[in-house]
Amino acid sequence: MNTKLTLNINQNVVEDAKTYAKENHVSLSKLIENYLHSLTKKNKKRSKTTPLVESLTGVIKLNDKDHKTEYLNYLEEKYK
């Protein structure tokens, strides 16, 4: 169930966040929801990742490509 939430946030922060969300193909609401969820998880062992990194989990949609091979190709091109 979704609930509407009203927040007071600095206008510049909101504009930057909207730009970031658009560039990463995620809604600002989802970005904030993921961040809040990462802060409030219960019964979770403390991880070495920061709340910011955890908030971004699931934001990027990956396809079925072999990522190790693609990364290797990238490195080969970079260091030619």
C-alpha positions, 0 to 999 in steps of 0.5 A: 500500500502506498501513502502520500508523504509531504516533505520540506526539502531545499529546492536545489536539492530537489532539482538535483535529485530529480535530475539524478533520478531522470538520468538513472531512469527511476522515479524520485519517489522510488529513489527516496523509498529505497533510501528510507527502506535501507535506513529502516531495515530491521534484523539486518546485519550491519553491512559494509555498504553505506545507506546510499549504496543500499538505497540504489539497490534495484535501481539499475535494470540489467539485461542477460548479457555476460557482464564479466565478458563485457567488463573484460572487453571494456578494460581491453579497449581502455588499456590498448 
